[in-house]
Amino acid sequence: MKKNIITALIFLIIGFGIGWFIFSSKTTTDKKSERKILYYQNPMDPTQTSPTPKKAPDGMDYVPVYADEETKSGERKIAYYKDPMHPWYTSDKPGIAPDCGMELVPVYEGESDVQGIKIDPVVVQNIGVRVETVKRQKLQKIIRTTAKIDYDERRVTAVTTKIMGWIEKLYVDYTGKYVSKGQPLFEIYSPELVSTQEEYLQAIRYLKKVSTQGSKEVIEGAQELVNSAKRRLLYWDISENDINEIEKNNSPKKTLTIYSPVNGIVVEKMVYQGQQVMAGMDLYKIADLSVVWAIADIYQMDLPWIKVGQNVELELSYLPGKKYQGKVTYIYPFLNDETKTIKVRTEVRNTPNYDFKPGMFATVKFISPVSINAIVVPSQAIIRSGERNIAVISLGGGYFEPREVKLGVESDGLVQVLEGIREGENIVVSSQFLIDSESNLKAAIQQMSGHAGMDMSKPVNETKEQKAEEMDHSKMNHEQTKSKKEKGETSSIIRKGTIDLKSIDKNKDGKVYQDQMDWNVISDKPGKCPLCGMTLKEVTLEEAKENLKKHGFKVK
């Protein structure tokens, strides 16, 4: 009996142990299944990660990395969050990736986030890769253009005569002469003017005669005759001094002098000594050059950056190094159909030596503030491929990461980056196209997440199907290129020598299509570059001109 009791207790203990083991395993499994998976990583190389389960090149399965394991590894500070499928998309806050809908994963400070492509350091050195640190700085939108100097229309005066006569004497006898207000211009003889002077003198004599003997009504009538004759002389621009002199001498003058009404330069002279002139005929045009206009042509895409009252900076080519200040006074309300530009008028105060002469051309620089603390990078650092803009980030150790970036304002060789790059990162500013060819960067941009951390210094295992497909593509591309060469299509948009942008712009819309890698590939129609295959970007003639000059091409 005692033996049976002991046996039963033993079985009971064993059953309890088995039950506890099964229950605890189930609980552990349930808890593990409830744990949140952040991503999967190669157990042999933790730097290689994937957002979904996959196999490593050696055949091992990627293992999951859980959120609680990340926490247990220590209280690390999160630097930022990234899209596990598209690592170039980053955010300062947790959230959902806009392109794939996956949850952003944290990247901790000090963590090696090698998601790029590895290039042999020797190759990097040979191709001359140059890197700059991304910084924040003040950004201004600078628009440079040319402006034609013209007269201030409000300061141009026409000198005419209101009577018919003959020019007896010409005091100002050549164009370009400076005249002061009140300076004699010419003397004119007019029979009608002499007759009016005699009437004026007779009216004065009659007034004197009746003032002692006549009645009040007669005196007032005589006074009205004097006033009427004097008014006619004044209406004919005869000065008070000349009228007083006529009255004092008690005899009419054969000729009367016409004086300059303003200070300025005689810009037109249409009269000669001895010439007969008619009433209303223009004899001189006098312009005050103390203030002139600079008329600039602005493309409509630059118009939002120009405001009335804005200060501008001007330079004259014949006085290098000297800068002048002006102010925008008017933006014309219509577009020029031929040039597709809008005229902007700047008012400039001239120098005593009249540095600004009507008919000259000046370089005008409009400066508009954009941001006092913008993330900016050199424009040449951006790879522009159609609708996407790519920057190559140096991660150190020979790793490079292509990122899609969102751009803002571009000005004076710099471009504002709104998304995709953070302050303090290192961006490749030269030879990024050579990196492209050396590391198959284009494929990385298209597949971006499929080969994170790939070492491009080692060969990649390819299937027979992949090789066959690449050979087919290569053959097809070769045949297409051969066909294009036979037709002469490729050479037609590859510009050589001095490039005439206006002749390329056949539809006269002020814009062309230019390759952002081979700058001398320019077309009037959209298409692709025959040299690199990139989609041509639509730019204005002024932008195309700046790009060509910047890269050493001659422009007409």
C-alpha angles and dihedrals in degrees: 000000000000090000092055092052092052091048091051092050091051092052090046092053091046091049092049091050093050090048093049091048092050093046094047091048091050091048091049091048091048092049091047091049089051093052116107116247112217098184143314126262139193106258090213095046114026091189089071110079138168133193090223135040114278143149127262121233089260091056098255120133119248110247124225122252112212128210093238091052089055088052094047091054088074141285098294123175116244111234096189144316126260139191107254091210096043107027094185089071109084137169138189090225134048116260147111124310109245096216104046104014094235122139115260115248124218124251112204128215111268092018116132104238098186103172098140139080124281119231123190107259090227090057091047090054094045096053092049102241111192121197131195131190114246110242140177118242145149112290126201130184107234120192117189122192142139126264132196117230113232140169120275097249091212090060099052115101128191118214113213138160124236095207135058116248150111130283105243098176132011116207098175103047106163140050118253096036117138114234131188127220109274094021114138114255104177145330119242131199116209126169089208090054092050090049091052091050090053090050089051092051092047090051089053092050092049091049091052091049098051096038090080101037110019131087125257093262092052092049092050090050092051091049090052090054090054092048092048094052091046092050090055090054091049091049088056089058094255106154125237089244091057091047091050090049091052090051092046095050091041090219134092121253117238092217133022127208123238115208133205111265094205146023114259152087123304101239096170131027118186101167136081134193112274093018120139111234131195128219112275095019116141109242103169139006114210121191127196104220096185086103124029137179126242109202112200129187113227128188113236093242088063095046096091089064095057123079134176109261093029117139118238136190122229134193133188119216093219091054102046117194094020116115129197133193128229140165132229107245104168142015111203114237098225140063125238105241094208101046097025089225136123122229118238119193121215123189115219128187107226126226124248088256091051096241088174110066122181111258095034124117123230134188110243125199120196112197120195124176115239106171137341093212109031129150104239134177132182111278090231090063092069121087106211113202110171110286096359132074117204130193123191113224121201109224095183130249092065094302120133127186123201112214133186109232135192112229131209130182119355119205141155096352094315131098129199116237113211099177138009103043131068131207113269097029121124117243127192109240101176138034092018088134089055088051085052093058095038098050103029088247094169091064089048091054092051096045097023098161100042098077105029112170093011114168105224092190088075127064118258119232110242131191121234089248091055092049092047090049092050090049090051091049091047091050092047092049090048092052092047092050091047091050092049092050091052091053093045092235097131097052095048095075098034100096122210136186117003107359118221106202095183092059090050091052093076096164090051095227093133093246139096137178115251133182112239093214105036097038095189091063101098131160137174090225133055116263144111132293111259089212105049104009095237120144112258114245123226111240136164121257090251092052092047090050092051091048092051094047091046091056097045103262124138117242128195 
